Amino acid sequence: MSGFMHFLNTKFAPGAQKIANNDWIVTIKNSILEVLPFIFIGSFITLFNIPLNFWKWWPDLAPISSFTFGLVLHFYFHST
């Protein structure tokens, strides 16, 4: 096990760090982190809408999901 850890510390980690510090990779990472809360909200609302297929009295929460993804598009197009 110590040989594997030695390999990770001496060979793998420096190469991974060099890739992780690339400006393009950092930009993609930051963009994903900014949009992630909206994706989570939309995903949870989609999961909460599954019972709507079985119970007609369940409230339709789809407008919330489309609203969050609409906000993402709004922020994207107005930030460029």
C-alpha positions as CSV (number, residue, x, y, z in Angstrom):
1,M,0.0,0.0,0.0
2,S,2.8,2.4,0.7
3,G,4.2,1.9,-2.8
4,F,0.8,2.9,-4.2
5,M,0.7,6.0,-2.0
6,H,4.2,6.8,-3.1
7,F,3.2,6.6,-6.7
8,L,0.2,8.8,-6.2
9,N,2.3,11.4,-4.3
10,T,5.3,11.5,-6.7
11,K,3.9,10.7,-10.1
12,F,0.2,11.1,-10.3
13,A,-0.5,14.2,-8.1
14,P,1.9,16.6,-9.9
15,G,0.5,15.7,-13.3
16,A,-3.1,16.0,-12.0
17,Q,-2.3,19.4,-10.4
18,K,-0.8,20.7,-13.6
19,I,-4.0,19.8,-15.5
20,A,-6.2,21.2,-12.7
21,N,-4.4,24.5,-12.8
22,N,-5.1,25.0,-16.6
23,D,-7.1,28.2,-17.1
24,W,-9.7,26.4,-19.3
25,I,-10.3,23.6,-16.8
26,V,-10.6,26.2,-14.0
27,T,-13.2,28.2,-16.0
28,I,-15.2,25.1,-16.7
29,K,-15.1,24.0,-13.1
30,N,-16.2,27.4,-11.8
31,S,-19.0,27.6,-14.4
32,I,-20.3,24.2,-13.3
33,L,-20.2,25.2,-9.6
34,E,-22.2,28.3,-10.3
35,V,-25.0,26.5,-12.2
36,L,-25.1,23.5,-9.8
37,P,-27.7,24.8,-7.3
38,F,-30.1,25.4,-10.2
39,I,-29.5,21.9,-11.5
40,F,-30.1,20.5,-8.0
41,I,-33.4,22.4,-7.6
42,G,-34.6,21.3,-11.0
43,S,-33.6,17.7,-10.4
44,F,-35.4,17.5,-7.0
45,I,-38.5,19.0,-8.5
46,T,-38.4,16.5,-11.3
47,L,-38.2,13.7,-8.7
48,F,-41.1,15.2,-6.7
49,N,-43.2,15.2,-9.8
50,I,-43.0,11.4,-10.2
51,P,-46.0,10.8,-7.9
52,L,-48.1,13.0,-10.3
53,N,-48.2,10.0,-12.6
54,F,-50.0,8.0,-10.0
55,W,-51.9,10.5,-7.9
56,K,-53.9,13.1,-9.7
57,W,-54.2,15.2,-6.6
58,W,-50.4,15.7,-6.4
59,P,-49.5,19.3,-7.2
60,D,-47.7,19.9,-10.5
61,L,-44.3,21.3,-9.7
62,A,-43.0,21.4,-13.3
63,P,-43.1,25.2,-13.6
64,I,-40.5,25.5,-10.8
65,S,-38.2,23.2,-12.7
66,S,-38.6,25.1,-16.0
67,F,-38.2,28.4,-14.1
68,T,-34.8,27.4,-12.6
69,F,-33.5,26.2,-16.0
70,G,-34.9,29.4,-17.5
71,L,-32.9,31.4,-14.9
72,V,-29.7,29.5,-15.9
73,L,-30.2,30.4,-19.5
74,H,-31.0,34.0,-18.6
75,F,-27.8,34.3,-16.6
76,Y,-25.8,32.6,-19.3
77,F,-26.9,34.8,-22.1
78,H,-26.7,38.0,-20.2
79,S,-23.3,37.3,-18.8
80,T,-21.6,36.8,-22.1
